[in-house]
Amino acid sequence: MKGKLSNYSKKAIKFKIKIVLILLSYFLVACDYSPKEHTITNPDSKTIAKLETVAKIKIPKNSLEVKVYSETGIDQLIMLRIKIHKPEMDTFIKEAGLQDKLRKNYRPFINDYGLELTWWQVKKIKKCLGSSEKFENGTSRKTLIDLDKNYVYMVIML
């Protein structure tokens, strides 16, 4: 009986140690995690091409700025902000297939997905157009267009 009890105690102690190690590794990763490390400003043409394919958009070549944040876990999250010249906004909307999907003052997302990205400023937008779509392959695309500053914000979930 004593041997079984001590064997049980050893298993319980090993289990508790595993839990502590898992929690410790989680906290170490969480403390070290910085979303800014995953942000790309004005990505190269190869990255742009991948974004265009995944997001089903055509990013204007003379966009003033492109910022991308990507995170992979169970799903892949891509957050994209594009600064577009005002005269090109209609062309962008048409090429992205958004012309019939955008609704005035619709906000498909109002939060920051728990991230602290200084460039993700969707809460401050006054006048906007928005849409939320789900494609046959399971990809979802949420779009928010800031009409005052000509920013296009997108969240793509793969």
Order of alpha helices (4+ residues) and beta strands (2+ residues): alpha-beta-alpha-beta-beta-alpha-beta-beta-beta-beta
